[in-house]
């Protein structure tokens, strides 16, 4: 099933982190993201600050709707995004779902 069609499931901890094989499998669906240190990372580039902030606003709306919130930093026309499941301090399927939805904002 397409990750963009799925929804994040609330996580309060107590679920196991994804193993390396499952991370590799899911990464195939979000190839622009890098998986390291139990987190997903991606840098987005835009023509200017205004475009970067418009992306951040759209990303915030998606994250809030999913109840799963990324960390990000804006550097003029660049937005660095990091996603992981804070409750387990590692990757869960929610992270890949959110990453796919964020990718859809720029495709």
Secondary structure, DSSP 8 states (H G I E B T S, - for coil): --GGGS------S-S----HHHHHHHHTTSTTSEEETTEEEEEEE-SSHHHHHHHHHHHHHHHHHHT---EEEEETTEEEEEE-BTTTTB--HHHHHHHHHHHHTT-
